[in-house]
Amino acid sequence: MALSTDDRNRRRFMRRALALLPAAGMAGALTAPERAQAGESRERSEALDMTARNNVIYWGADPTGKRDSSAAFVRAVRSSIVNSLYVPPGRYAIGQTVDLKGKNLIGPGRRRNGREKNAMLMPFHSLGDGVMFTGHGPVMRDLSFSNGDSKRRWKGTYIDSHGYNTVLENIHFSSASLAIRVREIMVNYSLVRCTFIGLSVGVQVDDEKGENSTTARFIGNEFNYSDNGIIFKKNVYGATFQDNIFEAMKGDAILAGLIYRSSFIGNWWEGRNGGESPWPCVRITNNQQFMGCFATSNTCVYGWDNVFKSDKHSGSMGGVSLDGGEVIVRNSTGNALRLTPDSLRAEADAWKPATPLVIQSSHSVHTHQTNPIVFRHSGPDGAVVFDTDPETKNKGVWDGALRFATQVDGDDKLLYDDYRVNRGRPGLIGETSLIDKKGKVRHALTGVAQFVKWRKGGDGPGCDFFARCEAVDKGQVEFSFPDGEVELRDPIITVTVEDAGILHDGIEYLSAYSGSSKYQAWKGFRVRFVDRQSGQPALPECFTLSIFHPR
């Protein structure tokens, strides 16, 4: 009776295993050393048999690619002793969708030269435009997927991938409509050192449940001569895109509805293979573009627009971007602003309604360092200046208003927080809008207080805001301006004493002529202190004061 292919394969593996046993073990009684040696041989035989059973050839796969091997893959999956399917070098035709049922699929690795040593998985004609593999385990690696014809794209999908806790590493995909499809979302998903060549789409995340993909990692991958790279149908949160290459692409390299709290580090975009140019290296379909993202060392050349470095991009970007020695901070607001040490300019172009606030720090050509911007009051006029390089200090004076978009009311209109310089008075004054549970828009006062730290024997930070900031009597410190220069009306003052033996004993306001009988004005105030035990006037060594002017 003729043996089936499976039986012949099993007998071949058993003969190899039996050949490892010593001849004495087959003849009869064994001595103790011989029994020990025979036991070790049996263990090696069992290990060999286990390894053999993981090999898809054991289950009848054809490494020449001439016959459909999908049935052999299915038999291996159904085996209770197989945890990971090993695909040795060769070409394997897959003619029906193989559900791996949570088992890993691992190849021998990929070689640039001697591709016959790779494990190539190809669609067989009976597969049509379907899916090659689905239901894989936590790991797939060291494989190649191709239709065998670089001039023709197979219209099917190589992997219908599981989106949770998955690692795909060192896999080559070429010449197909779609390499990887994730129907749900990505959570703790890693795509590492994979190549995508000649595809309509490299990776597509459908997000069928309407949630956000989180903690997805794309590291060291290469997308060449493909229409699109990584496509998220919905939003991405907490993702990492690092050291990826997007070259000679026609459409989008990275596309999503919204990307926030994600990192873009050391990626490279080069060349367009048709399609519109220049094209944003990362494109967002929602009105708000980026939120809380970080980007550094990204390069865009020959047809790609670096949306991280430029303040003119396709939408709104929020977060911090460090690129080319410049720090750019963006947030959603009514107008786009760029602040530099020497000037402030407002830019308006064809951006979308929620355009960004852009704050960029100074860059020193002498030290080759980028300095952060610090807003502070520098004098009695209440001007806000930049802390910058010595050669540009006090040149970049900002005097205007900031407007931040906060939320949308019931009529889909943006609400804003407005801040402006409180001319001649301490602090920044502002107004915020909010919606209560009944949908009514309410307005509240907000702002930034002026901070002062007074020290006995010398002025502290913030004291130079006032024309007079000194002890004028025992237990009293005066903060005031000359008559007619500044008028304070109902300021909110908070005093904190750092000396445990001294108590704050109240504030005395100094009247000023207001020019109006409708309100009372002051040119300053005195802060009183007493000794905790005796109750007599006494000065502390140090105290802090914050003053906010609500008008």
ROKE-726509 format. One record per residue: x, y, z of N, C-alpha, C in turn. Coordinates in steps of 0.1 Angstrom, whole numbers, plus 5000, padded with zeros to 4 digits. Atoms other than C-alpha are relative to their C-alpha. Layout:
REM residues N
XYZXYZXYZ/...
//
This chain:
REM residues 551
500949885000500050005000500950125000/499249885001501450344990499850095013/500149924989502250575019499750154996/500349865002500850925021501350095002/498949914998503151225020500350035015/499849974985502551295058500749885006/499350114994503450935067501449994996/498650015005506650945046500850105008/499249904992507651265064500249965015/499950044987506951125098501049895002/499050114999508950805091501450064998/498749945002511851015078500550065013/499649944987511951215111500349895011/499850114990511650895132501349934997/498750065003514550735113501250085005/498949914995516751035121500150005015/499950004985515751025158500549865004/499550134996516350645160501549994998/498650015003519750685145500950065011/499249954988520850875176500249915011/500050104989520250575198501249914998/498850105002523350345205499549864996/500450145005523350005189499849915012/500250094989523749835223498650015006/501349984994520449985234499049924992/501050075009518749795205500249855002/499750145000520449465213499549925012/500450074988519449375248500350085012/499849934987520449445284501250104998/499149905000522449755290500750025013/499449964988525049845315499550135005/500449874995524550145338500450124992/499649895009526650375317499350004987/500750005013524950255286498650045001/501449964998521450305301500050165001/500049864999522450665310500250074986/499849955013523750725275498749984992/501250025007520550575261498950105004/501049904995518450805283500250144994/499649885006520351105270499650014986/500350015014519850985235498550024998/501549985002516050955240499650145002/500349864998515951305254500350084988/499649935012517751435224499049964989/501050045010515351235202498750075002/501349934998512251375219500150154997/499949865003513651725216500050024985/500049995015514351665179498649984995/501450025004510851535175499150125002/500849884997509351835192500450124990/499649905010511452065169499449974986/500550045013510451865139498550034999/501449985000506751895148499650154998/500249865002507052275149500250044985/499749975014508352265113498849974991/501150025009505652315087500249894990/499850115009507352065064499649875006/500450124993506751795090498549974997/501450025002503051855083499650004985/500350025015503351835045500150134992/499849885008504252195034501049984989/499150025012505852215000500950124999/499049895001509052435001500350054986/499749955014509152464963499050104995/501049905004505952674961499149954988/500850055011504452444934498649955004/501350044995501652314956499550095011/500649924989499252474980500449945013/499550054987500752445015499050045012/500849954990497852595034499449895009/500550114992496452255045501049965010/498950044991499852175061500150105011/499949914990499852495080498849985010/501250024991496252425093500249875009/499750124992497352075104501050035012/499149964989500252225124499350085010/500749924990497952475140499149925009/500950084992495552205151500749915010/499350094991498252005168500150075014/500049954986498152045206501450025005/498649994996501952015209500850114993/499449905008502752295185499650145005/500349874995503052645200500450114990/499649905010504952825173500349924987/499750065013505052735136501350054994/498749965006508552735121499949984985/500150015014508752805084501550014995/498650005005512252695070500150074987/499849945013513852845039499249934989/500850065011511752795008498950104995/501149925005508752924989498749925003/501250074995505352835003498750074994/501349945005502052894984498949975009/501150014991499052965005498750034992/501249995008495652894988498850025007/501249974992493252955017500450075012/499749934988493053175047500449915012/499550084989495053025076499850075013/500249954987493753095111501049945009/499050064992496753055133499649975015/500650034987494553045164500950035012/499149964989496953235186501449955001/498650065000500153055176500950094992/499049915006503353235166500449944986/499550045013504753225130501350064999/498649964999508553235128500749944988/499250045011510853215099501549995003/498650024997514653155095500850135000/499349885001515453525091500150044985/499949955014516053745060501450034996/498749975005519153775039499950094988/500049925012519954045014500549934988/499550095011522053804993499649865003/500450144998521053444988498549995005/501450004996517253494990499449875001/500550144999516753124986500049955014/499950044986517653105023498850075008/501149944993514553315032498849914999/501350075001511053185039499050094994/500949915008508753335013498649945000/501450045000504953315017499350074988/500649945012503053364984498649964999/501450045002499353374975499949904989/500350105010498153064956498750054993/501149955007495553124929498749985006/501350024993492752974950499750095011/500249904989493253244977499250124994/500649895005491953504953500550135006/499649874994491853854968499750005015/500350014985491453725004501150035009/498949984990493553725035500849875002/499150114999496553505039500049945014/499950054986496953475077499150095009/500749934990494753575106500249935013/500050064987494553505143501449965005/498750044996498353505149500250025015/499649984986500053485183500750135003/499449884996502053745201501250044991/498849975008505053715177499949954986/499850045013505553705140501350064996/498749945003509153745127500749924990/499050075008511853665102499449934988/500750065011509553605072500050104988/500249925011508953735037498749974993/501250025006505653795020500150074986/499949945014505453844982499149924991/500750085010503353744952500849954989/499150055009506453664933500150074987/499949925012505853934907500050145004/499949874996507154274914499350104992/500749915010505354424884498550005002/501550024998501854314896499749995015/500450004986500254384929498849905002/501050094996498254104945498950095007/501049914995494854254955499549965014/500550044987494554074988500850065011/499349964987495954115024500849895005/499250104995498853935038499749965015/500350044985498053955076498850085005/501049944992494854035094500449995014/499250014988496654125125499250035013/500649974987495654115162500650125006/499549864997495954465176500650015014/499649994986496754385213501349925002/498850074995500254295227500649914989/499550075012501754205194501450064996/498749965005505354215180500149944986/499750045014505954195142501450054997/498749955001509654205136500749934988/499150055011512054165106499249924989/500850065010509354095080500050084988/500049935013509454185043498649984994/501350005007506154275025500250074986/499949945013505954344988498949964991/500850025012503654374958498649945004/501450044996500154364974499250125002/500949894997497154574981500250055014/499949974986497554565019500949905007/499150104993500354415040499449965014/500550034986498854445076498750085002/501249944996495354515086499649975014/500450014986494254575122498650055001/501449965000490454575125499650085012/500449934987490254695161501050125002/499049904997492854925177501349945003/498750054995496554895185500250045014/499749984986497454855221501349925003/498850074998501054765230500449924988/499750065013501754695194501350054994/498749965005505254695180500349954986/499650045014506254695143501550054999/498649974999510054675142500849944988/499150045011512554655113499449924989/500750075011510054555087500150094987/499949925012510154665050498749984992/501350005008507154755028500350064986/499649965013507754774991498949974990/501050025011505354834962498649965005/501350034994502154824983499050124998/501049905000498955014981499950075014/499949954987498955045019500849915008/499150084991501554925044499249945012/500750044987499654925077498750085000/501349934999495955005081499349965013/500750034987494155035115498650064998/501449975002490355035111499350065012/500749954988489355105147498549994999/501550025002485954945142499250035012/500849974988484955005178500050145004/500149864997485555375177500850055011/499149964989488355395203501350054995/498749955004491855525203501149905001/498950084999494955335195501050065009/499049954990497555365223501249915000/498750074998501155265229500449924988/499550075012501855165193501450054997/498649975002505555155184500449964986/499650035014506855185148501550045000/498649984998510655155150500849934989/499050055010513255115122499449944988/500750065012510755035094500350084988/499749945013511155115057498849994991/501150005009508455215033500550064987/499449955013509555234996498949974989/500850025012507555284964498649955003/501450044996504255234981499150134999/500949885001501155454978499850065014/500249954986500555485016500849925010/499250074990502555395047499149955011/500850044988500655385080498850095001/501349935001496955475080499249965012/500950024989494855515112498750064996/501349945004491155555104499550105011/500449924990490655715138501250075007/499149924992492855865166501249915005/498850074995496355775179500450075013/499649954987497455825216501249935005/498850064993500855775231500849914991/499350085010502455635199501550054999/498649965003506155635190500449964986/499650025013507455675155501550045000/498649984998511255635155500849934989/499150065010513955585128499449934989/500750055012511455505101500450074987/499749945013512155575064498849994991/501149995009509455685040500650064987/499349965012510855705005499249974987/500750015013509355754970498649955001/501450044997505755734982499150104992/500949925008502755864963499050075009/501149944992500255934991500650045014/499649964987500555965029501049905006/499150084992503355845050499449955013/500750024987501455875083498750084999/501349935000497755955084499149965012/500850034988495355975114498950115001/501049904997492256155126500550105009/499449914990494056305155501249925007/498850064993497556235171500350095012/499649934989498256335206500849925010/499050064990500956275233500849894993/499250105007503056095207501450064996/498649955003506756115197500449964986/499550035013508356145163501550045001/498649984998512156095165500849934989/499050055010514756055138499449944988/500550065012512455965110500450084987/499549945013513356035073498949984989/500950005012511056135044500850054988/499249965011512656155010499349964987/500550025013511156184975498549964999/501450045003507656154960500049934987/500150085012506655894935498650034994/501349955005503856094919499250065012/500849934990501056264939500450145002/499749864998500956614952501350035007/498749974994504156784962500150155001/499650074988505056924987498849945008/501150074992503056695010500449995014/499650014986502956695048500549865004/499450134996505056425063499149925009/501150064992502256355088498750084998/501349935003498656445079498949965009/501150024991495656475101498750044994/501349975007492056465090499150095009/500849924991490556635121500450154999/499749865000490457015126501250035009/498849994992492857005155501049904996/499150095006496056855143500849925010/499150084990498656755170499750065013/500249964987498156775207501149945009/499050064991501056735232501049914995/499150095006503356575208501550065001/498649974999507156575208500749954987/499350045013509356575176501450055000/498749955001513056595171500849924989/499150065010515756515144499349934989/500750055012513256445117500550084987/499549945012514256515081499049984989/501050005011511956595051500750074988/499449945012513456645016499349954988/500550045013512456634980498549975000/501450025002508756684981499249985013/500750014988507956645018500050125009/500149884992506856925041500149965015/499850044986508156905077499050095009/501149934992505056995098500550035014/499649984986507056985130500950135001/499149894999509557255121499450134996/500549885005507457505102498850055007/501249954994504857735116498950024990/501150005011502957715083499849854996/500350145004501457375080498549984998/501450035006498157205070498950025011/501049994990496357255103500550055013/499649954987496757305140500949905007/499150094993499557165161500250055014/499849964986499857165199501149915005/498950084994502857055219501350074998/498749955001506557095219500849934989/499250055011508757045188501450055001/498649955000512557055190500649954987/499550045013514057055155500950114995/499149905006517057225140500550105010/499649914991518057385172499050115005/501149914996514757565176498949935008/501150064992512057505202498850084996/501249945005508557565189498949945009/501150054992505557545213498750054993/501249975007502157525198498849975008/501350034994498557545211498950054992/501149955008495157595197499550145005/500549874996494057955196499450074987/500749945011492458215174500950054989/499149965010495558335156501449935002/498650064999499058205148501050115004/499149914996501758385166501449935002/498650044998505558345166500850105008/499349914992507558505193501549984999/498550015001511258575188500650115009/499449894991513758785208499850144995/500049875005513459075185498650054995/501349955005509859085173498949905003/501250084999506358955175499250034987/500849975011504358905144498849915000/501250085001500858785138499949964986/500150055013500358565108498649944998/501350055004497058485091500149954986/500150055014496758255061498849914999/501250085002494457985049500049885009/500050114991494757775080498549985004/501350044995491757605096499650095011/500549904990489557795121500849995014/499350014987491357655152501550004997/498649995003494857785143500850015012/499250024988497857755166500650135005/499149904994499657985190501449945000/498650055002503357945182500950085008/499049934992505958045208501349934997/498750065003509557995197501050085008/499049944992512558065219501150064991/498949945007515658255209501149894998/498950105003518658075194501350085000/498849934999522158195203501049954989/499150045010524558195173501449985006/498750014993527458225198500249875008/499950124992526657935221499449884993/500750115007524657725196499049935009/501050054991521957685223498750074998/501349945001518257745223499650035015/500449954987516957945253498550015001/501549994998513457915268499650145002/500649874997511158215269499550015014/500549984987510358345303499350145000/500849874999507558615306500350055014/499949934987508258865334499850154999/500149855000507559225344501350065003/498749954999510559435340500050145006/500049874995509459775352498650065003/501349944996506660015363499050014988/501049995011505160015328499349874997/500650125001504259655331500349924988/499750075012505959545299500549865003/499550144999506659175294501149984990/498850015008510159095281500449865000/499550145001512058785271501450005008/498750034995514958645291500849934988/499350065012517358585261501550025002/498549985000521058615252500350145004/499649864996522958915266499950104989/500049915011523259065232498650054995/501449965004519459075227499150035011/500949984988518259135262499350135000/500949895000515359375266499750064987/500449955013514959415229498649944996/501250065004512059175225498850025009/501149974990509159345243498749964993/501350045005505759195239498950085007/501049914994502759415245498749974993/501250035007499459265235499149905007/501050094994496858995241500249864995/499950145003496858615241498549955000/501350065001493758415231500149854998/499950155000493358045238498649944998/501250075001490557835224499949895010/500150094989489157625252499049894997/501050105002485957445243499050054990/501049965010482957445220498650005007/501349994994479457565231499049924992/501150085006476157415221499850034985/500149965014476257605188501249984992/498750035007479657465178500950124998/499149895000481357795185501149995010/498950014991484757815201499850115011/499949914988485057965236501550035002/498649964999488258155245500350045014/499449934988490458245274500850114994/499349885004491658595269500950065011/499149944991494758745285500650124994/499449885006496259085281500950075011/499249934991498859305297499250105008/500849914992497359495326500850135001/499249885002498759825316500250085013/499749924988500460005344499749945013/500450074988499259745369500749865000/499350135000500759425381499249884995/500650125004500059085366499450004986/500850015012498258965335498649975004/501450014997494558995335499349924989/500750085010492158755317498649975004/501350054998488758615313499849874994/500250135006487758255308498549974999/501450045003484458105295499949855003/500350144998482857785306498549974998/501450045003479657595300499549925013/500550074989477557485330499249884996/500850125003475457165332498850034992/501249975008472457345317500450064987/499649955013474457455287500250154999/499849865000474757815297501550045001/498649955001477958005289500250105012/499749914989479458165320501450054999/498749945001482458405323500550025013/499349994987484958415351501350084998/498849925000487858645359501249905002/498850084998491258485356501350094997/498849925003494858605352501249945007/498750044994498458575364500550115009/499649904990499558745396501450044999/498649964999502658955401500649955012/499350064988505158785424501150095005/499049914994507358985448500649925012/499450054989509958855472500950115007/499349894994511159115497501049945010/499050054991514359065517500550135008/499549894992515659285546501550024995/498749975004518759465534500250004985/499850015014518159425497498749964992/501250035007515559405470500049854995/500150135005514359065459499350004986/500650015013512758935426498650075001/501349935001509759155415499950135007/500149874993510559455437500250114991/499749895009511759655407498750044993/501249965006508159665395499550135006/500549884993507359925421501150115001/499049894999508960265422500650015014/499550004986509260235460499749875006/500250134994509759905477501049995012/499149994990511359955511499350015014/500549994987510959955549499950155003/500249854998509460305558499850035015/500249984986508760255595500249875007/499750134993509359995622498849914998/501050105003507359695611499250034988/500849975012506159845578500950004988/499349995013507259795542499050064990/500949935009505860025515500349954985/499950035015505159925478499150114993/500849895006504060235458500750064988/499649925012504360465428499850155002/500249854999504660845424498550034997/501349955002501361035424499750014985/500449995014499561005390500649904991/499350095009501760735376499249874999/500850135000499760415386498950015010/501150014990496360375402499549865001/500550144997495360055419498650015005/501450004995491659975424499749855004/500450134995490659675445501049894997/499150115002493859475442499849885009/500150124992493959115455501549975004/498650014995497059085477500149885010/499750114990498458775495501450015005/498749994993501358795520500349875007/499550124993503358495532501350035007/498849974992505858545560500849875003/499250124999508758295561500750005014/499449994987509958405596498949955010/501050054991508058195622499750095012/500249914988508458465649499350134997/500749885004506758735629498749974993/501450025005503058775620499750124991/500549905009501458965591498850075007/501049934992499359245607499150094992/501049925008497359385578500750094989/499549925011497659615548499350145001/500549865000497259995547500250064986/499949955014496460155513500350155000/499649865001497860485502499250064989/500949945010495360705485500750084989/499549925012495860865451498850074994/501049925006493861115431499649924987/500450095011491760905406499450084989/500649925010490161195387498549964998/501450045001486761035392499449985014/500650024987484261035420499349865001/500750135001482960685410500749895007/499250114994485760485425501150065007/498949964992488560505449501349934995/498850055006492160465438501150025010/498949994992495460405455501350004992/498750005007499060465445500949905005/499250114995500360185466499449955014/500550054987500060015500501349975009/499050044990502059935532499649875007/500250134993502359585547500650015014/499649994986502459575585500349865006/499650134993504159305607500250035015/499849994986504359245644500749875005/499350114994506459025667498949905006/501050094996504458705675499850005016/500250004985505158715713499750135006/500349874993505259085722498950084993/501049925007502859215696500550134995/499449875004505259505689500449994985/499650005014506059615653501449944998/498750065003508859415638500049964985/499950045014510159335603500549854999/499450135002510758975591501250014991/498850015008513958875574499649994985/500550025014511958785543498549974999/501450045002508458755530499750014985/500450005014506658695497498650064999/501349935002503758885482499649984986/500550015014501558825452498850094999/501149905002499259095438499449984986/500850015013496559055412499050114999/500949895002494659345398498949964991/501050055008491259245385499450094990/500649905010490559555364501050044990/
//
